[in-house]
Amino acid sequence: MATKKKESVALAPGPQKSLSWYEQGETVLGLLAKELSTEVTAPRMAEIVRQLTTWEEDIAALAKAGKQRLLELVEDKGEVVTEKGTKVYEADGWHLEARPWRTGFDSKKVETMLRAKGLEPDTHMNIKVSYEVDEVKLKLLQLNGRVTEAEMDLAKYDRKMVLLTPKKLKGKEADDE
């Protein structure tokens, strides 16, 4: 009894040039979509869904890391374009923008600072459901020597930036960076 030699069969002809990571990803997604649109056994469907779930987590982690690197780039090289500190960086036809959030004073920190100094927050802050910072009243406390500059700095929000979705620029010359 002669053993047959196994043949390897290519599913598709090899590309003339190597595909970019983007094209490879599109190819894989296309193959998965095609397979999912056919009659698939439950075990095979479970295997596909498990793999997609794993990839979803991996892609989310990669996207998070990529956004963090873009944010660092904008914070490092971007130009401040608003009073609050929005930064913009344009390079190679891309517009990258990062906006600060939670700027100004943290009401809870100001309330804690005032209570620690024996001052009543309701006389030095606006009252809402909780205390709200009145920067004019806070500045008056500082001018009267009841609150120091260092204490005011401690009561400010920790400045953070959030990256907005990058946009491809149309009809604009690309920078050299």
Backbone hydrogen bonds, N-H to C=O, Kabsch-Sander energy under -0.5 kcal/mol:
donor,donor_aa,acceptor,acceptor_aa,energy
9,V,7,E,-0.6
10,A,8,S,-0.5
24,Q,20,S,-2.6
25,G,21,W,-2.2
26,E,22,Y,-2.3
27,T,23,E,-2.2
28,V,24,Q,-2.4
29,L,25,G,-2.6
30,G,26,E,-2.2
31,L,27,T,-2.4
32,L,28,V,-2.4
33,A,29,L,-2.6
34,K,30,G,-2.3
35,E,31,L,-2.4
36,L,32,L,-2.8
37,S,33,A,-1.4
38,T,35,E,-1.2
40,V,38,T,-0.6
45,M,41,T,-2.8
46,A,42,A,-2.8
47,E,43,P,-2.3
48,I,44,R,-2.4
49,V,45,M,-2.8
50,R,46,A,-2.6
51,Q,47,E,-2.2
52,L,48,I,-2.9
53,T,49,V,-2.5
54,T,50,R,-2.1
55,W,51,Q,-2.8
56,E,52,L,-2.7
57,E,53,T,-1.9
58,D,54,T,-2.4
59,I,55,W,-3.5
60,A,56,E,-2.3
61,A,57,E,-2.2
62,L,58,D,-2.5
63,A,59,I,-2.9
64,K,60,A,-2.3
65,A,61,A,-2.3
66,G,62,L,-2.7
67,K,63,A,-2.7
68,Q,64,K,-2.1
69,R,65,A,-2.0
70,L,66,G,-2.3
71,L,67,K,-2.7
72,E,68,Q,-2.3
73,L,69,R,-2.0
74,V,70,L,-2.7
75,E,71,L,-2.8
76,D,72,E,-2.1
77,K,73,L,-3.3
78,G,74,V,-2.2
79,E,88,V,-3.1
81,V,86,T,-3.3
82,T,86,T,-0.8
85,G,82,T,-0.8
87,K,98,A,-2.8
88,V,79,E,-2.1
89,Y,96,L,-2.9
91,A,94,W,-1.9
94,W,91,A,-2.3
95,H,167,K,-2.4
96,L,89,Y,-2.9
96,L,94,W,-0.6
98,A,87,K,-2.6
99,R,162,V,-2.2
101,W,160,K,-2.2
106,D,155,A,-2.5
107,S,105,F,-0.7
110,V,106,D,-2.5
111,E,107,S,-2.7
112,T,108,K,-2.4
113,M,109,K,-2.4
114,L,110,V,-2.8
115,R,111,E,-2.6
116,A,112,T,-2.2
117,K,113,M,-1.2
118,G,115,R,-1.6
119,L,114,L,-2.9
123,T,120,E,-1.4
124,H,120,E,-0.8
124,H,121,P,-0.6
125,M,121,P,-1.5
126,N,132,E,-2.1
128,K,126,N,-0.5
128,K,130,S,-1.6
132,E,126,N,-3.3
134,D,124,H,-0.5
135,E,133,V,-0.6
138,L,134,D,-2.4
139,K,135,E,-2.3
140,L,136,V,-2.2
141,L,137,K,-1.9
142,Q,138,L,-1.8
143,L,139,K,-2.7
144,N,140,L,-2.1
145,G,142,Q,-1.4
146,R,141,L,-2.3
147,V,141,L,-1.0
152,M,148,T,-2.0
153,D,149,E,-2.3
154,L,150,A,-1.9
155,A,151,E,-1.2
156,K,153,D,-1.0
157,Y,104,G,-2.3
159,R,157,Y,-0.7
160,K,101,W,-1.0
162,V,99,R,-2.4
164,L,97,E,-2.9
167,K,95,H,-1.7
169,L,93,G,-3.4
